[in-house]
Amino acid sequence: MATLIKGAEIYGREGRLLKSDLLTDAGRVVKIAKEIPLSEAGDGVDVINAQGLTVLPGLVDLHVHFREPGFEYKETIKGGAEAAKAGGFTIVCTMPNLNPAPDSMENLQCQLDAINNQDDVTILPYATITRNRIGEDTLADYNTLQDYVAGYSDDGSGVQSADVMRAAMKRIAETGKILAAHCEVNELLRGGYIHDGDYARFNNHRGICSESEWKEIERDINLAEETGVRLHICHISTAEGVELVRQAKRRGVAVTCETAPHYLWFTDANLENNGKWKMNPPLRSDYDRRELLKGVKDGTIDAIATDHAPHADSEKTKDLEHSAMGVVGLECAFPATYTRLVAEGRTDLKRVVELMSLTPRKILGLPGFESGGIEEGDPAMLTIVDLNEKRVVDPSTFKGKGRVTPFEGMELRGWPVGVVNELNR
């Protein structure tokens, strides 16, 4: 089905905005021109009046949790896809904290069946690094899985054994896929559930030290340098972690990393004793936040991902100690990022598009938008946004099951209004 977008600001080569019409057909952008008449588009074309709107290369989220199979009471693939579409995303990568864990083609297939039963968004699942995602044995069939997955991850827990991780990296390197590492040293957690900072100490909470994250980042970077695997660090939250990635890139290590919008906005000084402030890794100090913003600006941090993690209300409406880890983010991620980085003057739209679309595509090895913007021949995977719209985050309007977000009640600017994703029809 063809789509004709009329009168939009098209995000073109190297981020230049040009007011144009845009026509897609058969999964590709086929024409961009000042005026494309309806007669040229053909019968049955879907016409979008985009006056005052901006068309971007489709948003990509490297890190979401859709909970199916095994935890459908929290979310389903269909519900998660609807949330992703509402947030302007065209591609999302689902994490393997599932039952059964996708550690074989048989276990992955039930997830693929559910993915193929929706057409809202392109979903690329991760397979696990280790069998049953418990960190003890590497998989037998990385090669069998490679054509169906975004990469390999044991997200939710770090692989504690360096020997196991080294063996996995050597074999994953042969596939060319990324290894997406949740970096966390279990013995340093000590029962903590928020950052080990002033709020924890003054309010008698058990804290999680920053070393529990950066120590395993350091180890995994060293192992990646040794093995040649393409290492991607998930949800980085510490200043030390950012600096380790920065130094590794200077040495030529094949390492990338992501952070999430909530780490750019909030710190442990914002905490209140309820579940909307609880996630893993936790909100850190103001110094960590400033170093994350610096890493976003200078290119050390490659991507903004949501770590969208829906839970049942009964699991999140408790105090900090007893609530489940994780908050949702898909439906307000772009405005949260745009407001923080562009509206507040820290960087420009070009950098946001790199963080939320272009670089994630490169990390996944996906073609398209090589010019740095939308050109004829590019995939028909586009996000339409109103960069001027201001709206208060209201979780009651969310499409997904998850409703708990620290952005609730905040006025943000730059809201998605639609997507074109012909490759998923």
N, C-alpha and C positions, 0 to 999 in steps of 0.2 A: 504494500500500500504506500502510495506517495504522500508526502507531507509538504505543504507550501507555507512557509513562515513569512509573513508580510510585515515590512516596516520596522524590523528590529535593528539594534546595534549588534552586529556580528563580530565576535572576538576572532580577529584574523591573524595573519602571520605576525609572530613575535608580540602578540597582544594588542595590536592596533584595532581600535573599534571603528567600524564602518557601517553606516546606516544602509541596509540592503534588504532585499528579499532573498530567501534561501529555499531551494527545492531539493527534497530527497526522494530517492526511489530505489527499490531493490537493495536496500541496506547501505546506500552510499549518498553522500552529498553530490548531486549531479550539476547544480548550477547555483552560483551566487551572483546577483546582478542588482543594479539599482532598482529595476522594476521587472518582475516576472509576471506576465499576464496569466490569468486563470486558464485561458484557453491553451496555453503552452503546457500546463501541468497535467492535462488529461482528465478523463472521467474518474470520479470516485476519489479525487484528491482530498485530503484532510487539510483544511485551511485554518491557520492560526493567526489571528490578528495580534501582532506583537509590538504595536506602537508603544514606545516608552520602556520596552523591555530589552534585555541583553541576552544573547545566545552564546553559551560557553561550550567548550568541549565537555562531554559528559563527565560528571563527577564519579570518582572511584573511591571506594572505602576498602582498605586492605584488611580490616579487622572488625568483624561483627559476629554476634552470637544469635542464631535463630532457633536454637534449642531442640530442633527436630532432626533425628529421632531421639526419643527417650525422655524428653522434658517438655512435651507439648502443652502442659498446663501453664508453662511460663510464656511460650511463644511457639508459633509454627512457621515453617518456611513461607507459607502464603502470607501470613500476617506480617512477618519481617520484611517480605518483599514490598508489601503495600506501604510500610513505613519508609523503606528506602526510596521508593518512587516519590512519596510525598516530600521527602527531603531533597529531591533533585538528583538522586544517584542513579546511574545507569549500570554500574558494575559494583558488586560487593563480594567480599571473600569471607566465607563462613568458617569459624573456628571449630576444632574437633572435640570440644568438651561434650561429648554425646554418648548415648548408650543404644547400640554398640558404638564404640569408638571406631572411626573410619581407618582401620589399620590393615585392611585387605579389600580386594575388589568386592567380595561378598558383602562386607559391612558397609562399604561406601555406596553400594547400589541402591539401598533403600533411601538414602539421602538424595541420590541422583534422580530417583523416580519422583520424589516430591518436588525437586527443583524443576523438573520437566513438566510439572503439572501447574505451573504458573507462568505468566508472560509479562510481569511487571518490571523485572530487572534481570540482568545477567548475573547469575550466581556462580562463583568459582569456589568450591570447597577446598579446605586444607585436609590432607591426610595427616596422620600422626607421625611423629619422629620415631616413637618407640611402641612396641606391642602393648595394646590396651592402654596406652598413654600413661604408663606408670614408671617409665624411666629406667627400666631394667634391661630390656633387650631391644636391639634394633630390628627393623622390619625385614622380612624376607623379600618383599616385592615392591620396592621403591619404583623400579622400572615399569612394572605392570600398571601402577597407579599414575604415572607421570602425565599421561595424556588426558587425565580427567580432573586434575587438581591444580590449584594455584601454587602450591608448594607443600612444605611439611612443617608441622608445628605440634608441640605438646602444650599449647597455651592453657593457662590455668595453673601450671606448675613448671618450674625449671627442671631440666635434666641434671640431676645432682652429680652423677658420675662423669668425670672428665673422660674416662676411657670409653664409656658408652657414647658420649657426645662426639668424640673424635672418630669413632667407627662410623657413626651415622653421617657425619659431615663428609667423610671420604666417599661414601656411597651416594649420598645426595648430590655431591659435586658432579658425579658422572651423569646425572639426569639434566643438569643445567638449571634446575628449579631452585627457588629460594628456600632456605631454612629460616623460618620465622621463630625467633627465640624469645620465650618468656623467661626473663632473667631474674632469678630469685634463689638465694641460698637458704634452704629450709632451716638450717641450724641457727641462723641469725634472726629468725622471725620471733622466736620466744613468746609465742602466743599473742603477738601484737595484732591490732586491727585498724589502727590509724597511724599517721606519721609520729615518730618519736621526737616530738617538739614541745613547744611551750604549752599548747592546748592539752596534750596528753599528760604532761607532768602536773599542770595546775588543776586538772579535773580527774586525776586518778584513773586514767586509761592506760592500757598497755600499748606501747608504741612499736612501730616497725622502723628499724634504723635504715638510713640510706645505703649503708654498706651492703645490705641484703640484696639490693639491686645492682649497684655498680661493680661489686666484686665478681658477680657472674658475667656481667657485660665484659669485664676485663678478661676473664677466662675464655669466653666464647670468641672474642676478637682474636686472641692469641691462637686458638684452635683453628679459626677460619684462615688466619695468615698461614698456618702450617698446612692446611688441607686444600685450600683454594675454593672452598664452598662460597656461594653467594649468601652471606649472612644478613638477615634483616632483624633488627632489634625492635621488639614490640613495645608499645606504650611507655616510652622512656619518660622518667619523672624527676631525675636527679641531675644536679649540676655536674657532678663527677662523671656520670654516664655520658652527658653531652660532650665533655672534654675528651673522654676516652674515644668516642666516635670521631671527633674532630682530628685527634692525633693519628688515629688509624687510617683515616682517609688520606692524610698527608703522606703516610707511608705506602699508600697504594693498595691497602686492604680492600677487598670487595665487600664493603659493609654499608648498609643503609639503615635508617631508623625512622620511627614514627613517634609522634606524641598525639595527645587528644585535646580537643578544645577546652575541657575543664581544667587541664593543667596550665593553660595559658591565662585563665581567668582567676582561679581560686587558689588559696593556700590554707594551711591548717588554722590560720587566724579566722577564717570564715566558718569554721566548723560549729555545728550545733549538734545536740545529742539526739539525732534522728538519722534514719537510713539513707536519706537523699545525699548525704555527704560521705557515704562509705563506698569505696571502690578499691581495686587492687591493680596497680600500686596506688597508695593513698595520696591525697593532696599533701604536698610538701611545704617547704618554707618559702618566704618571699624571695630569698636568694635563689633558690631552685627555679622559681617561676621566672625571675629575671634572666637567668642563664638559658632557660628554655626559649624565651622570646628572642634572645640573642642568637641562639642556634637556628631558630626559624628564619631569622633575617639574613644570617650569613651563609645559609645553605647546608650547615651541618645536619640539621633535621630535614629529612627528605619529604616527609608526608604528614598530613594531618589525617588521622583515622579516628573513628568514634569509640571503638571498643564497646559498641552498643550491646548492653547486657541486661535484657529484660528479666524480671522476676515477678512472681505472683505478689499481689499487694500484701498478703499476709507475711511474706518474707522480707518486705522492705519497710513496713510501717512500724518498726521497732526502734529501740535505741541503737547507738553506734555498735555496742558490743554484740548485740544479738541479731542485727539485720544481716542479710546476705550481702556479699560483695558485688558491686556492679550497678551502674546507672545507664539509662538509655540516652541516645544522642543523635540518632539518624535524622530526626525530623527538624532539628534546630541547629545542626552542625555547621551548615554554610553560613547562616546569619551570625552565629556565634563567632565564627572565624573571621568573617568579613568585618563585623563590627570591631572586634578586638584589634585586627591588623590594619585594616584600611580606614574605616571611619574614625578610628582613634589616631591615625597618622603614623603608624609604625612601618608600614610598607605599602605596596600597591596591589591592584587587582591582578597584575601579571604574576606576582609571587603567590597569591592565593590559588590561582589556577594551576600553577606548577605543583603546589602542595596537595591539592585535592583532585587533580585530574591527570596532568601530563606526566609527572614523575611516577605516581603509582602505576600508570600504564607501562612505563619503561621498566619498573621493578618487576612487573609481571611478564614482561617480554611481549606485550601486545602491540601490534602495529597501529598506526594512525596518528594524525596531528603532529607529524614530524617537523612541520614548519613552526611549531609553537603556537598554532592557532588553527582555525577551521578553514579548510580550502576544499575546492572541488576534488572529489575522489576519496575524501576522508570518510570514516564510518558514520553512519546515521545514528550516532549516539551523542545526543545533545541535551544540555540543561538550560532551561529558560528561567531567568531570574529577574526580579524587580529590585534593582540595587538601591532604589530610593524608598521602598516600602519599610515602614517601621511597624513592628507588631510585638505585643507582649506574649511571651511564651505561655501557652495554656495547654497543659498536658491532657486535659479532658478532650481536646480535639485530635489527639494523636491517633493514627491509624493502627499502630501496633498495640499489642497487649500491654507493653511496659508503659508506665506512667510516671516513674520516679526519675527526676532530673534536677540537678542543682540550678539549672537555668530557669526554673519555674518562676513566673512573675517578672522576669527581666524584659525590658524593651530592647529588641535587637533590630538591626537594619540589614536589608539585603535578602529577601525571602524568595525561594524557588516557587515558580508558579506552574511548572510543567516539565516534562521530558519528552524527547523523541528517542525511541530505542527500537528501531526497525529490526535490528539484528536479533532481537528476542521475541519477535512475533511468530 
